[in-house]
Amino acid sequence: MKRTKSYYEKYKQDACKYTKAVFTSDSDKKIIASGPGTGKSSLFGEICKVKIAEGKNKNLTLSFINELIDDLRKDIGHVSEVKTLHSFTLGYMPKHNKYYLDLEDVISKDYEIVHGKKINFKEILCRLINEKEALKFFFERRKYYGYYSPNSSVYILNWCFRKGKIKIPSYSQILIDEYQDFNKLESRLIDLLAKKSPIIIVGDDDQSLYGWKFADHEGMQTKLESSEYNKFDLPYCFRCSRVIVDAYSDIIQRAKRKGYLSGRKERGFEYYPSEKKDEISDKHEKIWLTKNVFKPANVADIIDRQIKELIDQKSKTWPTVLVIFPNKLKNLIPLFEGYLRRRGYKYIDSPDIKQNEESIKVLSLFIKNGNSKCNLSWRLASEQLLDKHAFEKIIKKSDSIDNEVEFLSLLDPEDCKLIKTLRASLIKIVKNKEPQDITEDARDLIFDKLGYNPIDVTYHQLKRDFNTITPQRGNSYKNIPIKIATILGSKGLTRDFVFLANFDDRFILKNKKVTNEHVKEILVALTRAKRKVSILVSGDAVPTFINWINPKYIEEKKYI
């Protein structure tokens, strides 16, 4: 088909029809079912500009993902206040509003020790389960520890709004993004905010990956089916090349035929043609599939070759690259990054994965907290450093004390002295003191309690140092920025070229069975790319989801 100006104009007018419907509606409650790359940020910005032109300049945009929040601030921060939902709620908490993300897990463990039965406070809060006695225990412990969790701050703010303890604020416009990731607790807060302000909710249940935080994607469907909200669609994908949109649609249709994604609202998801997008799509007509690439060194080698093949080295600007690993292969990322650096890549952004990560996370609060008597810090350190019997005895004792009694006073004096010694030594390390400033006994204590083996530490550091030495090469394309993430960590990201590494069934599926969540993970991973997707698998078998895509969209790459 010859692509004329009138051809592109037709699509432009059709796309405008959908956004115009949102603008011209006088409803104060709107909900938009919108797939990836369908222009939500642009729409949000235009809506806020209209409000400001009307003299209404108090706009609020709420979402979840920090990466997405950063992008939204760049795009619409000049016309709207942009926050994560949890930073919004924390602003309403009393002074000393400190967060500890895993507070529910900590208090769940306390409850089990005191009452002899397991409980999940995260689920109770997120799903609004009415467990009065358990909730009383939770909030008494929260007060004693002096910290909030994201969920507890939302729960408290909900209660304060409902009881009139805090006045529900009003805004010119509230915009809610990624609504499919909200749980019942968070949705309740949105409903309360909607009582005082016009609200636009945007979501896509195809991208609901946060089951672990009890996300209630059915809440999105309920609002789409209710008469309370006016429904709108944004069917055009402005981000992805044509083949990616077609592959996405193939996976959706095959999944539905196989009985997955039941209850999904039908909506359009179409490629949006423009001269620039068509040029990209014509250049990248296929999704690449490369088999028998397993070890991180091999993955780095193939990606290096493919980047060189894809990049126009005469271009004035470098494209961006994202490498996505299955969630269960997160620990391969540091090794893979090392091999990329050996090949000359300098600008790599990857998740910080530490040895003994849990111990470090727990003790970092203990050593960085300016309050040396912080109850939560001492509780976490005691669990980490004392034997199980001694720790549980302290927790049981703490259940019957006044809130004014410090946790550290419950410890045996010798145990208290040991923990203080360890804390002092770790603080010296954090402050970059010389090794000789730490006594030999203190060093032995650190290695023993944190589970570090000095020989192993030296071995891994040497291996990392040699792997990350950057050879002096003239290949200037090695200066391109590369982001490495897991599937879950890739949400909210967008890059020109996306490599899906080790995307075999055995690393994606659980017990070789497909679930709705697996389908959504693949959809999210595919649509991070603007231009090209390249899939690397460790074996000779074609992954299930790739078999769901029309073979005409796949090109197998082979390397000697």
N, C-alpha and C positions, 0 to 999 in steps of 0.2 A: 504494500500500500504506500502511495506517495503521501508523505507527511507535509502538509501545507500549513500555512499560518492559520487558516480557518479550522484545520484539524485540531491544532493545539488550543485554539480559542474556544472550541466547543467543550473541551474538557475543563478548561479554566472556568467557563461559565457554569458548568455542571457542579464543579467543586464549590464555587461561590454560593450556589443554591443551598447547599447544606449548611454552610456557616451563616448565611443570611437568615435561615430559619431559626437559628439559635438567637441571633441578634434581635429579630423582630418579634419574637415571642414575649408577651408581657407577663409570663408566669414567673413567680418568685422561686419556683423549685423546678430545676431542670436536671435531667440525667442523660448522659451521652455514652453510648456503647461505642468504644473507639479502639481499634487495633493499634499495633505498633507503627510509629512513624506517620500518623495521620494528621499531624498539625495541631496537636493540643496546645503546645506552648505558644504558638502563633495566635491561636484563637483566644487563649487566656489574655495575652498581651493586648489584643484588639478590644476585648471586652472591658478591660481595665481602662484603656484610653477613652472609650466611650463614657464610662462612669466619670472619669476625671473632667471630661469636656462638659459634663452636666453639673460640675461642681461637687461631685461625690468622690473624694480621693482617699477614702479609708478602705482599701482593698486588702484582702488576706488570701494567700494561697498556701494550702497545706498538703503535704505528701509524706512519704516514708523514707525513701531511699536517699542517702546523703549525696550520692553521685548525681541523682536527678535534681535534688534541691540546689546543688551547685550550678547545674545547667540552667535551672529555672531562674535563679538569681541573676545570672548573666543576661538571660533573655528578657525577663519582665521585672527584675528587681527595682527598676526605676519607676514602675507604675503600681507595684503591689508589694506588701510585706510578704516575704516568702519564708516559711518555717517547716520543720518537721512537726508532726502532730505532738510528739513528745516534748520538744523544746517549747512549744506553745503551752502545754499543760504545766510544765515545770515553772514557767514564769508566774503561775498563779499560786505556787506553793509558798509556804512561809519562808522566812530567812533561813540561811544555811541549807538551801535546797540542793543537796548533793544526791547524785544518782549512783546506784550500784546496779548494773544491768542484771546480775544473777541473784538479786535479793530474794525472789520467790523460791529459787532452788535452795538457798541457805536456810530460809525459815521452814521450808518443807522438811529438810533434814532435821531441824530442831524439833519439829512436831512429831516426827517419827520416833526420835529418841525419847521424848517426854511421854508420848501417848501410846507408843508401841504399834503404830499402824502407819502405812504409807499414805501420803496425800500429795496432790499436785496443785499448789496454790496458783501457779500460772494458768492452769486450765480453769480453776474456780473463778479467778478474776476475769479472764478473757471471755469466758462463756457465760458470765453473770450467774453462776450457780449459787443458789441460796443456802450456804452452809454457815449459819449464824455463829455457832461456837468456834468453828475453825477460823472464820474471818476475824472473830474477836482476838484469837490467839495471834493471827498474822499481824494485825494492826498494832497490837501491844508490843510485839517483837520489833516491828518496823520503827516504832517510836523509840524503843530502847536502843536500837542500833543507830538511830539518827540519820538514816538514809532513805531515799525513795527509790523505787524502781520505776521504769517507764509506765508499767501497767498500774502500779499503785497510785501514781500521780493522776492518771486518767480516772481511776475509780473514785479517788477523793474529789476531784473536780466535778465529776458527774453528780456526786452526792451534794456538794456545795451548791451547784446550780439548781438542782431539783428542790433543795430545802430553802433556797433563797439566801443562803449564807454568803454567796458571792453573786453579784448581779451578772446575768448573761450579757456579754458585750454585743453591741450591734456594729455592723460593717456595711459599707456601701455595696460590697460584693464579696462573697466567700467562694473560693474555687477549691475543689477537692480533687486531687489527682491520685491515680492508682487505688481507687476505692475497693477493687477486688481483694486487696491485701489487708483491709481493715477487719478486725474481729468484732464480735457483738458489743464488747465494752467500748471500743473506739467508735463504732457506728452509733451507739447511744449518745455519745458526746456530740457527734455531727448532727443528730436529730435535735438536740437541745440548742445548738448554735443556729440551726435553721429556723427556730421559733422567732428569732430576732433579726435575721438578715436574709436577703436573697442569696440563693446558693445554687451553684452548678457542680454537679458530681460527674466525674469522668472515670471510667474503668473498663477493664477488658478481662472477662473471666478466663480467657485463653492464656493469660499470663499470671494466673494465681498460683504462686509457688510457695507461699508461706504457711503451709499446713502446720509446720512446727510451732508457729505462734498462734495457732487456732484461728487463722483467717477464715472469715465467713463469706465465701464467694456466693453463697445462696442469698446473702443480704443484697447483693447487686441485682440478682435475678428478681428478688421480691420487689425492689423499688422499680425495676423495669416493668413489672406486671401491675403495679399499683396505679390508682387514679390520682394519687397525691402529686406525682411527678410527671411533667411533660417529657416525652422521650424524643431523642434526636440521634442521628447517626453521622459519623464522619467516615465514609467508606473508602476514601482514596489514600493510598500509601505514598507519601512524598519522599520517603527515605530510601527504600530498597529498589534494587534493579528488578527488571521484569521477571527474570528466572527465579529470584528468591520469592517474590510474591506468588508465582505459579506453584512453586514447590510447597510453600506454606498452605495454599489452598488444597493441593493434593493430599497433604497429611491430614488436614481437617476432614476432608471428605472420606478418606479411607478410615480414619478413626471412628467417624460416625457410623459408617457401614458395619464396623466391627463391634458396635455397641458402646463405644467410649463417648465421653463428653455429652452424656444425656442431660437434657434440660438446658443445653446451650441455646442462647437466643440467636436466631438467624440474623446475620447482618452482612453487609457487603465488605469485602476487603479486596480492593482492586489496585492495580498498578496505575500510577498517575503519569501520563506521558508529558514530557517537555523535551525541547531540543537537547538540553544538556543530559537529561536522564536517558533519553533514547540513545544518545551517543555512547554513554556508559554501558547501557544494556546490550547494545549491538556488539560492543567490544568484549563483554563478559556474558556470553550466552549460556554458559554451562557452569554447574557446580562441580568442582573437582573432587575426585575420590582417589586417594592413594592408599594401597593396602600394604600390609606387612611392615609397618613402621611402629615399633614398640618402644625401644629404649629411649630415654630422654635425649641422648646424643643423636640418635637417628631422627627423632622428631625435629630437633633443632636444625639438623643438616637439611632435611627436606623443606622445612619452612624457609630456611635461608635461600635455597635454590628457587623456591616459588616466589619469594619476595623479589628477587632479582629479575625473574621472568615477568612479573606483574608491573614493576615500576618503570615509569618513563624517566630515565636519568637526566633528560634534558628539561624536565619540568622545573619551574621556579619554586614550587612548594612541594613538600613531601606529603604523601598520603599517610594515614594513620592505620595502625595494625592492632588487632585484638586477638590473643590466643586464649581459647577457652578449654579448660580441662573438666572432665566429669567431677562431680562433687567429691566422690570417694577417692580421687587421685590428687587431692590437694597437696599431699606431702611430696609429690614429684615436682612441684613448681620450683622450689629453690634450685634443685639440680638442673632442671631444664633451663632456668635463667642463667646458670653458670655456663652452660654450653653455648647459649646464645652470645654471651659476653666474649667467650673465646673466639667466636666468629666475627667479633668486631663491633657488635651492637652496644651502644653506650647508654641510650636513653630508654631504660626499661623500668616500668612501674609494675610491681607485683605485690601480693599480700605478704605481710611480715609473718612468716611461720617460724616459731621458735622451738628449740628443743625444750622439753619440760614446760610446755606452754601454760598448762593449768597452774603449776606451781608458781611460775613467774607472774601470772595474772593475779593470783591471790596475794602474793607477797608484795607486789608493786603498790597495792593500796596501803599496805602496812608501812612500807618505808617512805612513801611519798606523801602520806597524810601528815600534815603539820601538827596534828594533835596526837601526841605519843600515847594518849590514854583512850583513844577512840575504841568504843565497844565492838564495833563491827570488825575493825582491823585485828583486834586481839582474838576475836572469835574465829576469824578465818585463819590466822596464824596458828592458833591452837590446834585446829583440825589438821592443818598441814604438817605440823612439827611434833605433836605429841602422839603417844600411842592411843589406840582407839578407846580403850577402857578409861584412861584418864580424861580424854576429851568428852566422852559421853557423860561421865560423872559431873563434869563442870556444867554441861548443858542442862542436866536435870536440876542441879543446884540453882542455876540461873532462872529457872521457871518460878521459883518461890521468893525471889528477892524484889526489893523496891527498885524503881527505875534509877534512883540516885546511886545505887551501888555499882561500882565500876567492874567490868568483866575481868580485868586483870587481877583484881583482888580475890577472885575465886580460885586462882591457880595456886598450886603448890609453889612455895618460895623458890625451890630449885628450878622448877619448870619456868617460872617467871624470869629468873636470872638468865637461863639458857636463851629464851626468846629475845630478851633485851640485848644480849651479847650478839646474837645473830642479826638483829635489826641494825645495831650500831655498825657492824661490819659491812652489811649490805649498803647502808647509806654511804659509807666511805667509798665503796666500789662505784656507786652511782655518781658520786661527786668526783670521780676520776683520781682518787688518791693512789699513790704508788703501792705496789704489792707489799713492800716491806712495812707499810703502815698498818697492815693487818697481821695479827699474830698467827703463828702456825696452827694453834688450837682452833682459832676462829676460822681459818681456811678449811681445816678438816671438818669442822662443823657444817660449813656451807656445802662442801662436797657430799657429806653424809646425808644431810636433811633435804637437800634439793635433788639428790640422786645423780649428781654429776660425777663422771669418772675422768680424772685429769688426762689420762692417756687418750680416751675417746674424744675429749674436747680438742686436744691438740691435733689429733688425726683429722677430725672433721674441719677444723679451721685451716689446716694446710691444704686439704682437698679443695675447700671453697676458694682459698686464695689463688691456687694455681688455675682453677677453673675460670676464675673471673679476671685473670690477666688479659688485657686487651692488646692483641698484636697490632703493630703499626701498619695499617693498610691504607691504600688510597681509595678504597671503595666508599665514596661519599654517601651512597644510599644507606649505609649502615647507621647514618644519623637519624633515621626515621624513628618516631616515638612508638614504642611497643608496650601495650598493656597486657598483663597476664591475669586471668581470673578463673574462678570456677563458674559453673552455670549459674548458681545462686548469686555469686558475686558480680555476674555480668549484667544483672538487671539494672536498667537505667543507663547503660553504656551504649554508645554508637561509634563505630569506626568504619573506615573505608573497606579494609580487607579483614575478614575474620577467618581464623583457622580453628577448627574443632579437632582437638588432639585426643587420640585414644578413645574415640566415640564408639567403641565396640559395645555390643549388647551386654557383655559381662560386666562392663563398668557403668552402664547406664541403667539397665533393668535390674530388678531385684528378683532373684530366683527364676530368672528367664521369663518373667511375666510382665506384660505391659500394664500400666495403670494410667489413669487420667493425668496424674502428676508427671509421669514420664513423657507423655505426649506434649504437655505444656512446657516442659524443660527444653525439648527439641525446638518447639515453636519460638521460644524466647531466644535460644542460641542462634538460630538461623537469622532472625530479624535484627540482630545487632549490626549486621553488615549493610553498608550502603551500596557497595559495588560487587564484591565477590565473596563467596564462601568456599573454603577448601576443607575437606574432611579427611582426616588421617585415621586409619584403623590399624590395630596391631596385628591382626590376623588376615586370613584370606577370605573370610566370610563377609558378605555385605550386611551391615546392620539392618535390623528390622525396619526402622523408620526411613532409611534410604530406599529400601524396597517399596515403600509406600509412595515414593515420588516417581512420576513418569520417567522411564529410562532416557527419553530424549533430552531431559534436562541435566543428565549426569555424564561427565567425561572422566574416564579412568586414566590417571596419570601413572606412568611407569618409569622407574629410575634404575639404572645399573649401579 
